Amino acid sequence: MVTLGLASGKKSFKTVNLVFRLPYYTQWGQSLLVCGSEPVLGLWNVKKGILLSPFHQGEELIWSGRIEVPCGFQCEYSYYLVDDNRNILRWEAGNKRKFVLPEGIQDGTMVELHDLWQTGADTLFFRSAFKKVIFKESWCLDSEKPLGAFQTNREDSVMVHFKISCPRIEKDASVYVIGSSTKLGMWKVEDGLKLNYAGESFWQADCVMKKDEFPIKYRYCQSGKTGNVSVEVGSNRELSVDSTLQSPPRYICLSDGIFRDMPWRGAGVAIPMFSVRSEDGLGVGEFLDLKLLVDWAVGSGFHLVQLLPVNDTSVHMMWWDSYPYSSLSVFALHPLYLRVQALSENIPEDIKREILKAKEQLDGKDVDYETTMSTKLSISKRIFYLEKDSILNSSSFQKFFSENEDWLKPYAAFCFLRDFFETSDFSQWGRFSHYSKEKLEKIVSKDSVHYDIICFHYYIQFHLHLQLSEAAAYAREKRVILKGDLPIGVDRNSVDTWVYPNLFRMNTSTGAPPDYFDKNGQNWGFPTYNWEEMSKDNYGWWRARLSQMAKYFTAYRIDHILGFFRIWELPEPAITGLVGKFRPSIPLSQEELEREGIWDFDRLSRPYIQQEILQDKFGSSWSAIALTFLNEYQKNCYEFKEDCNTEKKIASKLKSCAERAIWLENEDKIQRGLFDLLQNIVLIRDPEDARKFYPRFNLEDTSSFKNLDDHSKNVLKRLYHDYYFHRQETLWRQNSLKTLPVLLNSSDMLACGEDLGLIPSCVHPVMQELGLIGLRIQRMPSEPGLVFGIPSQYSYMTVCAPSCHDCSTMRAWWEEDEERRYQFFRTVVGSSDVPPDQCVPDIAYFILQQHVEAPSMWAIFPFQDLLTLKEEYTTRPAREETINDPTNPKHYWRYRIHVTLEHLLEDKDIKLTIRNLVHGSGRSCPPLEGDDIQGKNNEAAVNLKK
């Protein structure tokens, strides 16, 4: 026991015995401790916290610890799971706990704090998606009078402080405790203990109870203004007092966590911003179109609208920039989504005519990225020069500029230099290649001749901010969550790499190993992050990035969340994504390999090219190809020449090669063959340490491996499996727990993680611990041995969807893969009939119904999949509705829905069909005009009088 007495042992003030109690099951070598804001609790130094001791109470393992504190003591504290050396293994999610000793506590009184471990899932309803959108009325209540002083001095009584969080409570409802005690109404709500609202969704009340009433069983309940009563689900709560103690507790503070309601479930729609079509849009979806989309979502029963990234991607100033995940700036919004008609209330008639003409010309089947961008910028520039002085001198612009100048100035300067030098490759910018604040201030100086150009970029970002803010506020008002997207990377020629080159590993490239999307892996081209450097300011760049997103969004998708555990890192000269390694990871050392009898490292780590391999791959052209690209270093053994020993060098040489006219094979086939030769290795040598190696992904598929002796094969297979599936788990878990909590704590947005692909076993436990919601796509099951996921078996902490932007739509998949269509019809639909060739509305309804009825917290549907419910909207070839082809690094992201939002808002049939589907599954729906919101979708609601 920790005491606060003087060195002599005599107390100079009154003290109270404070006991911490927490039920928690641990593993061998693990302990719990409490640490907090006061010296007696370690001043947040976990090494000096109070170590708790375990004991069994019935079937529960309780951890407990006691300290002496002075009367009037108050503190913040949290619980930690630690190892024998007090290294943190896990910590509680959510805000720090707060405790204040009530007034009137007598000297020597024992006060017990009965707590429950706060999980990541417990914090979800405190995120802005719920707090400020769906349950916003629950968070607008007025706090009631604070609790009074300690009120009992009777030896046979205990003061019990009940405290419960109710983030999902009806407006004007009350909270009660009912239970087996007379003070708790003997289970009658009308006689139960009514709680007072204490703010931040917490309800509390004190109750003096006689010791002979213990143990008591109890539950919390909510009583609505219309008489509906919602009682907690699950087993009864129980409170016991150990009467055998010499000094039993006189005050017990129950922190009972969250009101145990039926799991809340909602639905949403996903669509890229550029895919939206409206009558006012200029060739592409625009931020102000989101208001129409929100109206349609409400009418269809959706609480959420999910977008792809909306940041500026104008790196190349051509259609390649349609790729929304390659950010020019992680802070700037994309000018593509600007509504030029909303720039001014005084647009001249000639410009209005130009807008109408452009609207007609750009209203095509797909987005014409380049023409749309140039048209919008041209019109915007004309309006800018007419009103620049009034806008730039306005208080609203001045406020925007002062709040955003840290990123806005570098962004505007970068755009100016990009256009001036006609490239975003800042290594070509001469003295401006290396960023400095002094150079920046000269570029953006009011005295510069190009200051108007700089201000134009300010002007565009200001109006984009206004328009997206207006749409976001409208969504919140309608109780619809706007969900953004956090790309895993940035373009290597971006504002962020120019300003913060130390935060990126510019000699590398980011991608993904082979998976469902591409058997050759993916190479996204982004530089990987220098996490060690980022940690020096507690990940300030990430925190600023998330804070910026939170201005507009109340939820977000973390793109490729696996990258926060480990990233697939490729050498910068790579084009494909196959020959990479994980960073961080524990490599195979040369000493380790030598102990296993592996010696010939050159043989294993250089491309294995034999004459028979060349003949088999290139046929009669093999000798001409070998002469151009290879050297014969010994008889029938070849190596690549210096000018073509990387994928980028091979591609470049192929384009300029004079001999290609005599080759029988086409250029693509030769390039693929040469890439195969380059990738025909077993081990990848670390470019920074020649004595470290990484097993090449799918090494058993290579002829280099197949030509090894049996001993080497067996050793390398074992080491390969260990490297990819066991060796890194602890490292990757530790890595994720350094970075992901920073993201989550940088804003109050609700976070979902895209966890598709090769998933390490540490990923899902960490996501569960942090309260991160995962993604489940039915045709890409994460469970081994399944061909199709089973939505009815998904866990609650997931988003389920029939497809996503990275794969074909539900309709396209149904029509393109006959074998799997038959398999789905037999195993999932449960029919032996011949399935229809087309994804008819009945099939679409069946698949969508599976998902809305899943236990997943969210069911989010691509817009195209929803339109399949009505034949009128399935006239366009299904293959044209696919948003992205991950196998094509130069895919043109240009899909537009072929019907306007205005038309869909008038189509009551499809809205009603979708809303009935969502509502009938028990999922929450936003209220329509005139709806009585009260308890409509609360499955736990019961009327106890009945």
WOWO-V51101 format. One record per helix or strand of 2 or more residues. SS is the DSSP state (h for helix, s for strand). FROM is the first residue (numbers start at 1). TO is the last residue. If there is no record, write none. Layout:
ss: (SS SS)
from: (FROM FROM)
to: (TO TO)
This chain:
ss: (s s h h s s s s s s s h h h s s h h s s s h s s s s s h h s h h h h h h h h h h s h h s s s s h h s h s s s h h s h s s h h h h s s h h h h s h s h s h h h s h h h h h s)
from: (15 31 39 46 50 53 60 74 88 97 110 121 128 136 157 174 182 189 193 196 202 211 216 229 237 251 266 273 289 304 319 335 340 349 369 395 426 430 437 451 481 495 501 504 508 522 528 531 540 555 561 567 581 588 590 601 609 611 630 637 642 647 658 667 683 692 699 703 710 729 750 761 773 791 798 810 818 841 858 863 871 878 901 908 941)
to: (23 36 41 48 51 57 70 82 91 100 115 126 134 139 165 179 187 191 194 199 210 213 223 231 239 258 270 275 300 306 322 337 342 362 392 421 428 432 443 477 486 499 503 505 512 523 529 537 549 558 564 571 583 589 595 605 610 629 634 640 644 656 662 678 685 695 701 706 725 745 753 770 777 793 801 816 829 852 862 867 873 881 906 920 942)
